[in-house]
Amino acid sequence: MTRRVLIVTHGGRPDAVATVRDAVRELEGAGFSVALHDDDLAEGFGNAGLPIDVVRSAERVEEVEMVLVLGGDGTILRAAELTHGTSVPLVGINLGHVGFLAESDRDELSEVVARLAAGDYAIEARQTVDVAVHQPGVDEPIHGWALNEATVEKAGRARMLEVAVEVDGRPLSSFGCDGVVMSTATGSTAHAFSAGGPVVWPDVDATVLVPISAHALFARPVVVGPDSVLAVEVAPTSSSGGVLMCDGRRQVDLPVGSRVEVRRGSDPVLLARLASGPFTDRLVNKFRLPVVGWRGRHRGHEGGTR
């Protein structure tokens, strides 16, 4: 039986194109057949004489063993759109900046492929959120999902968005703001973190709500449990509507009176993990946190840079 890997990358980046060439060579050398999801990139490799299949639909993702993502967190989120709801894991090789979701860096490509070929990796299920948007005058809600976060944002720069926030069917607060982030533990190091939210370890089954630039006495981040439902309504007093962004990629308009409900997702996203170290090490490495002077029993950060 042929083993297949789907490559997802940022085709507009020269470093990504070069890395794809190397990845194809490594994967085929390890006995994999290779598919690409980007038609333009696939056409270019076809002209180069490399036998590349093209995957144009999410349905065919079930045919592959693994999705190899070459890029930053944005590219990984795009790949997650393909694997969400399937049993196919993805593994990221960082070509971006922080690359928090990526497992390895560019210079570790050969090792990554070797370990994929040997099945030497663990599968980690990352919790998602399911989103329902109720628009005024519309009977059926619009459904969506997110791996990192669902964010209610103001539609224009000139005015604040007036919102009412609810937890488990009970009102929590109302205020004017630039927006509200509702994040998974995975997304706590992304938009929610930039807005002042806490870092949540990925094995914590929780959802984080973080107001953005709220004009209120109480507008602190809150963390709720796995069975809680968060809701944000665009208040009738709001002078304009807003927009919902899921993972910064999928957008829904929110007219005044709209209601966004966020709950624990039914389908996780599967990540292939090669490193066995704790999340603390990943946090220190990705954010380059200063750990000089630490005198714990296990000295795993020599010089504070590892």
Buried (B, 14 or more C-beta within 10 A) or exposed (E): EEBBBBBBBBBEBEEBBEBBBBBBBBBBEBEBBBBBBBEEBBEBBBEEEBEBBBBEEBEBBEEBBBBBBBBBBBBBBBBBBBBBBBEBBBBBBBBBEBBBBBBBEBEBBBEBBEBBBEEEBEEBEBBBBBBBBBBEEEEEBBEBBBBBBBBBBBBEEEEBBBBBBBBEEEEBBBBBBBBBBBBBBBBBBBBBBEBBBBBBEBEBEBBBBBBBEBEEEEBEBBBBEEEBBBBBBBBEEBEBBBBBBBBBBBEBEBBBBBBBBBBBBEBBBBBBBBEEEEBEBBBBBBEEEEBEEEEEEEEEBEEEEE
